[in-house]
Amino acid sequence: MSNFVQANLPYLLAGISVGGQYALIAIGYTMVYGILRLINFAHGDVFMVAGLVMVYTTTAMPMYLSIPLVIVATVVLGFLIERVAYKPLRSAPRMSVMISAIGVSYLLQNCALYFTGGLAQVYPTIPWLSNSVTIGSATTKVVTIVTPILTVVLVFALVLFIQKTKIGMAMRAVSKDFETSQLMGIKINSVISMTFVIGCFLAAIGSLLYFTNYPSVIPTSGSMPGLKAFVAAVFGGIGSIPGAVIGAFVIGICENIIKGLGSSWTIFSDAFTFVLLIVVLLVKPTGIFGEKATDKV
């Protein structure tokens, strides 16, 4: 066992790191679904936009201003998407909202294509996070160590926020019974907006960490991380924050271990994620921590 860990330590570290980044994206999926029963297909593209904003802002201002601006811009984008694309469809059939989400996804991708001309944009080097560090037999970046720690801290803070604050209790109430919460006087629109704000905030943090390791941003950069984060949310039980985090770490570690098996196996690392999705849907459709659904979508 020790020999296996020693031989695969670089892949284990990379898996834990990318798993934390998937987790920050997956939380956005699972929170929005918990409130609206909506799969926000545009969430991965919001993550991509955060990367592009970082690329362009660092050309005009120092890093210590760019990073807060990226977070604020991503949060504002998520808020606007909810208000413009989803709020008008609050009473519409769920299929209409899902189609709107797909439309927003393609809109963001095409806007990114227009502004970048389809060329890959080089992500700036973030001081300290991009530094190299040696752990045992592995040489990696500081971001690989920081990511899981930061992910756990942010998830812990989010759970406390949901459990202890008034808006957090309102979120739990709305996720349990949307209609009754409205009758009880809960401001549904405020709760939904806050859900999108939190999800986009975490996506912005995830983009800072992810593109430090994969320093190239293209209009479809959010597609695969977004899909894997969605699978992580389903695997853990969509609607469950701890489930999304655990699912993300499982996917991140497993896909990197597969890469470590050799170059002939690398092409199957992405396929593993979707095989896992099929298996979960066949064996336990509600996921590891998911609750049995009481309504039909």
N, C-alpha and C positions, 0 to 999 in steps of 0.2 A: 504493500500500500504506500509506504514511504517513498519507494522508488518511482511509483506511478505519479505521486504528487510532485516529486523532484523533477521528473522528466517533463511534466505538463504544467509546471508552475507558471510559465509565461501565459499559457492559454487560460489557466484558472483565473489569474489576475485580470486578464483582458475580459474574461467572461463575467466576472463580478462587476467590473467597471461598466461594461456595456449593459449589463442587467440593471444596474442602478439608473442608467440613462433611459432605458426602456420603461422602468418603473415610473419615472417622473412624467413620462408621456401617458402611460397607461392610467394613471390616476385621473387625468383629465377625461379620458373615455368613461371610466367607471363612475365618476361623480355625475357627469351629465346624464348618463344612462339611469343612474339611481334616482335622479330628480325628474327627468323628462321622458324616460324610456326611449331615448333617442341615441343612435350611434352617430356621433359627430364625425363624419368622414373627413371633414376639413381640418381636423385637429393636427394631423401630421403635416399638413401644409402650413399651418400657423407656426409650427416648429421650424419649418424650412425658411419662412419669412423672417423669423428671428435671426437665423444665420445670415441671411442677406443684409438685414439691417445692420448687423455687427460689421460686416464687410465694408459697407458704404460709410458708416459713421466714423470708423477708425481712420478713414482717409481725410477727415475734416476736423477731428478733435482727439484729444488724448484718451487713452484707454479708460482712465478712471471716470470719465464722463460718458463714454460710449456704452459701457456695461449697464449702468442704471437706465440710460436712454433706451437700450434694447429691451430691457424688462418692461419699462413703461409702455413703449410702443407696442409690444406684443400683447400686453394686458388690454390696451385700448382697442387693438384690432379684434381681440376676442369679444370684448364688450359690444363693439359695433356689429360684428357678425351676428351675435345673438339678437340684438335689437332690430337689425334690418332684415335678416334672412329667416329668423326663427320665431320671433315674437308675433309678427302678423299672422303666423300659421298656428297659433296656440290652440285654436279650436278645430283646426283642420285634421283630416285623417293622418295617421302617423306616416303613411307612405308618402304623403305630400311633403312632410318635413324632411324625410330621408332623401327625397329627390332634391330638395333645396340644399341639403348638406353636400350632396354630390356636386351640385352646381357651383357651390361656393368653393369646393376643392379645386375644380377645373378653372374657376375664375382666378384663384390665387396662383395656380401653376402657370396660366397663360400671362398673367401680369408679370410674374417673375421672368418668364421667357422673353417678354417684351423689353424689360429693363436690362436684362443681362445679355440679350442677343443669343441666348442658348449656350453661351460660353461658361465654362466652369470658373467660379470665383474663388480665389485663394483666401482661406480664412486667416485672419491675423493671428500672430503668436501672442498668447496671453502670458505675461511674465509670471514666473514661478510655476504655474500649472503645467507649462510646457517643458519644464526642466526634467532631466533624466534622473532616475534614482535606481539603485540596485537592491533587490530583495532576493536573498539566496542566490539561485542560479539565473534569476530573471533580471533583465534591465528594462525598465518601463518608465513612463512619465509620471510625474507627481499627480496628475489628474486621475490616474488609475487608482491611486490610494485614496484620494480625496472624495471621489464619486460615491462609493458605498457609504462612507461616513456621513457625507452631506445628505445623501438620500434618506438614511435612517433618521437623521436629525429633523429633516423637513417633514417626513411622514409622521414622526412623533409629535411635532408641533401641530400638524394638521389634525391629527386625532384629538389632541387636547382642545384645539379650536372648535372642532365639531361637538365634542362632549361638554365643554364648559361655557361656551359663549351663547348669547341669545340667538344670533344668526345661525350658529351651528345647530342649536336645538330646533330652529325653524327648518333647517335643511333636513334633519332627521324626520321631522313630522311630515314634510312634503314628500319625502321619499317613501314613506309608509302609506300615506293616503292623500293624494293631490287635492281631490274635491273637498274632503272634510277640512283640510288645512285652510282652504279658501274661506269656508264657512266660519272657521274659528278666528278669522281676522288676520291671518298671516299674509304679509305682502309678498305674493308669489313672484311678481316680477323682480323684486329686489333679491329674493333668494336665488332665483335662476341666474340673474346677472352676476351675483357673487360667486356662484358655482363656476361660471365661465371665467371670471377673473382669476380665481384660484388655479383652475386648470391651465390657463394660459401663462400664469406666473411660473408654474412648475415646468411647463414646456419651454419657456425662455431659459430657465436655469439648465434644463436638460440639453438645450441646443449649445449653450456655452461649453458644457462638458463634452458633448458628443463631437462637435466640430474641432475641438482641441486635439482629439485623437484622429479624426478623419477630416483633415483641413481642406476640403474642397466642397463648394456649395453649388448645386445645379437646381433647376426648377423642380426636379422630381426627387430631390434629396430627402424629402419628408415621407415619401411613399412607403418605402420598405420599413424604416423605423416605426412609422405610424401603424402599418399592418402588424408588425411583430408586437407592438405595444397593445394593439387591439386583441391579438391572440392571447397575450399575457393576461389581459383583463378577463377574457372568456375562460381561460384555464383556471384562474384563481376564483372565478365566480363574479361575473360582471355586476357591479354595484357594491362590491366589497373592496375596500381600500387595502387591507392586509393581503387579501387574495391576489390583487393586481400586482402588488410588490413581490410577493413570493413567486408568482407566475413569471414575472419579468426576470428575476434572478435565475430561475430554472432555465428559461429559454436562452439567456445570455451565456450562462456557463456551458450548457449542452452544445450550442452551436460553435463555441470556440474550442471545446474538446474535440468535436468532429473535425475542425480545421487542423487540429494537432495530429490527427491520425495519418495525415499525408496529403499531398497535393491532389491525388485522385478522389479524396473524400471531400475536399473543400467545396466543390460545386453542390454538394448535398446539404451544406450547412443551413441554407435558407429553406430548402425543402423540408427539413426536419420540423421547422416551426409550423408549417401548414399540415404536415402529417399529424403532429401533436394536436392541432385544432380538430381534425377529423376524428381522432381517437377520443378526445374529450367529449365532443358532441355525441358520439355513439355511446360511450360508456356512462358519462355523467354530464348531461347537457347544461346543468346549472353550475358546473365548475366545483372546485374544491370547497370553497366557503359560500357558494351561492345558495340562496333560499329557493324553495320550490315556488314557481310562479303561480299566482292566483288569477291571472287574467291572460287572455290570448292576444298576441300582437297581430 
